[in-house]
Structure formats: structure tokens, C-alpha cells
Amino acid sequence: MLLAGHLGAKHGWGEFEQAMEWCARHLEEVEGLEYTIRDMEEIETASPDVARWHHELAYEAGPWAVAFAISRSPSRSISRHFRTFYPLVDQVGWKAALCEYSDMENIDAFYSGFESFMQRPLADRLAVLDALKD
């Protein structure tokens, strides 16, 4: 969703920040969601209680997790993310790649940082999006 929104906005097909804001607002308004992306690393291994929230965790919180990771990367660039991160995943696996890419000590530090990020006011999170480079 993050890449699709970014590319769509570049080509005049939609508003990237508006789509991300919608995701954030929906996450804030949904009732009963007491899980985070930490609870559902993979849908195949998620419990039924967690899997029930697949859409919210993967498609609404997920793009924000990617934006958070990019904001912590050396380049802070959306386009560089896809050229840098995914080859790294092939080399070391997704958890190690995420930690290395976002300069986090371990996956728990990433999740904790992301959860704190998501507690910040929406305006602050949207400002992080504005600070990301193409």
C-alpha cells in the first residue's frame, strides 16, 4: 500500500498522504483491536483471534510500519527502500534485514519503536511522511 500510494501520487492517480491518513484514522476508530503487527508476523501462524484483524494489521498498520522503517533508514527514501531492503531480506531474512535497515538492535526494539510511533499524534506521523524522500 505504501509503494502503491507513493507511485500513484507521483502519477496523479491519488493522494498518498490522504490514503495513509485514512489508514491511521481507521486504526484509531476500530473497536476491539487489541493486537499489533507484533502479534501477526505471518498470517499462516496467527491465532484465529489475531487473524480476524488481518486487514487492519497488514493493510492499515503495515504501511505505517514501512514508513516508520524508512524514516529510520539512512536514505529516508521510499524509492531506495525497495532497492535496498528487499535484496537485504534475500541475504539475511526479513527480521535481520528490518533491524539492519532501520538501525534497530533487534525485532523487539523495532516493534516497540513502531508502537511508540503509532501513539504519537496523527499530525506528527503525517509530518514524518512529508520528510521522506522520493
C-alpha positions as CSV (number, residue, x, y, z in Angstrom):
1,M,0.0,0.0,0.0
2,L,2.8,2.4,0.8
3,L,4.5,1.9,-2.6
4,A,1.2,1.9,-4.5
5,G,0.2,5.1,-2.8
6,H,3.5,6.8,-3.4
7,L,3.7,5.8,-7.1
8,G,0.0,6.7,-7.6
9,A,0.6,10.2,-6.2
10,K,3.6,10.7,-8.4
11,H,1.5,9.9,-11.4
12,G,-1.5,11.9,-10.3
13,W,-3.7,8.9,-9.5
14,G,-4.4,9.7,-5.9
15,E,-3.2,11.3,-2.7
16,F,-0.5,9.3,-0.8
17,E,-0.9,11.2,2.5
18,Q,-4.7,11.1,2.3
19,A,-4.6,7.3,2.0
20,M,-2.1,6.9,4.9
21,E,-4.2,9.3,7.0
22,W,-7.3,7.1,6.2
23,C,-5.5,4.0,7.4
24,A,-4.4,5.8,10.6
25,R,-7.8,7.1,11.4
26,H,-9.4,3.8,10.8
27,L,-7.0,2.1,13.2
28,E,-7.8,4.7,15.8
29,E,-11.6,4.2,15.4
30,V,-11.9,0.5,15.1
31,E,-13.3,-1.1,18.2
32,G,-11.9,-4.2,19.8
33,L,-8.5,-4.2,18.2
34,E,-6.1,-5.0,20.9
35,Y,-3.3,-6.5,18.8
36,T,-0.4,-5.0,16.9
37,I,1.7,-6.1,14.0
38,R,4.0,-7.8,16.6
39,D,1.1,-10.3,17.1
40,M,0.8,-11.2,13.5
41,E,4.1,-11.5,11.8
42,E,2.7,-14.1,9.4
43,I,-1.0,-14.8,8.7
44,E,-0.3,-18.6,8.4
45,T,0.8,-18.8,12.0
46,A,-1.5,-16.3,13.6
47,S,-4.2,-17.4,16.0
48,P,-7.8,-17.1,14.9
49,D,-8.2,-14.2,17.3
50,V,-5.3,-12.3,15.7
51,A,-6.1,-13.4,12.1
52,R,-9.5,-11.8,12.5
53,W,-7.7,-8.4,12.4
54,H,-5.6,-9.3,9.3
55,H,-6.9,-6.4,7.2
56,E,-6.2,-3.8,9.9
57,L,-2.8,-5.1,10.9
58,A,-1.5,-5.9,7.4
59,Y,-3.1,-3.3,5.2
60,E,-3.6,-0.4,7.6
61,A,-0.8,-0.7,10.2
62,G,1.6,-2.4,7.7
63,P,2.1,0.7,5.5
64,W,2.8,2.7,8.6
65,A,5.4,0.2,9.8
66,V,7.1,0.5,6.4
67,A,7.0,4.3,6.7
68,F,8.5,4.1,10.2
69,A,11.3,1.8,8.9
70,I,12.0,4.1,6.0
71,S,12.1,7.1,8.4
72,R,14.8,5.4,10.4
73,S,16.9,4.3,7.3
74,P,20.0,6.2,6.3
75,S,18.4,7.4,3.0
76,R,14.9,8.1,4.3
77,S,13.9,7.4,0.7
78,I,10.8,5.5,-0.4
79,S,12.3,4.6,-3.8
80,R,15.6,3.5,-2.2
81,H,13.8,1.3,0.3
82,F,12.6,-1.1,-2.4
83,R,16.1,-1.2,-4.0
84,T,17.9,-1.7,-0.6
85,F,15.6,-3.5,1.8
86,Y,14.4,-6.4,-0.4
87,P,17.8,-7.6,-1.5
88,L,18.9,-7.5,2.1
89,V,15.9,-9.7,3.0
90,D,17.2,-12.3,0.5
91,Q,20.6,-12.2,2.2
92,V,19.8,-12.3,5.9
93,G,16.0,-12.8,6.3
94,W,13.3,-10.3,6.9
95,K,13.8,-9.8,10.7
96,A,17.5,-9.2,10.5
97,A,17.0,-7.1,7.3
98,L,14.4,-4.9,9.1
99,C,16.7,-4.4,12.1
100,E,19.7,-3.6,10.0
101,Y,17.8,-1.3,7.6
102,S,16.0,0.7,10.4
103,D,19.1,0.7,12.7
104,M,17.3,-1.3,15.4
105,E,19.1,-3.6,17.9
106,N,16.5,-6.4,17.4
107,I,13.0,-7.1,16.2
108,D,11.5,-6.3,19.7
109,A,13.2,-2.9,19.6
110,F,11.6,-2.3,16.1
111,Y,8.1,-3.3,17.4
112,S,8.5,-1.1,20.5
113,G,9.7,1.8,18.4
114,F,6.8,1.4,16.0
115,E,4.2,1.1,18.7
116,S,5.5,4.3,20.3
117,F,5.5,6.0,16.9
118,M,1.8,5.0,16.4
119,Q,0.9,6.5,19.7
120,R,2.2,9.9,18.5
121,P,-0.4,12.4,17.3
122,L,-1.5,11.9,13.7
123,A,-0.1,15.2,12.7
124,D,3.4,14.1,13.9
125,R,3.1,10.9,11.9
126,L,2.0,12.7,8.8
127,A,4.9,15.1,9.2
128,V,7.2,12.0,9.1
129,L,5.7,11.1,5.7
130,D,6.4,14.6,4.4
131,A,10.0,14.2,5.5
132,L,10.5,11.0,3.4
133,K,12.2,11.4,0.1
134,D,11.1,10.0,-3.2
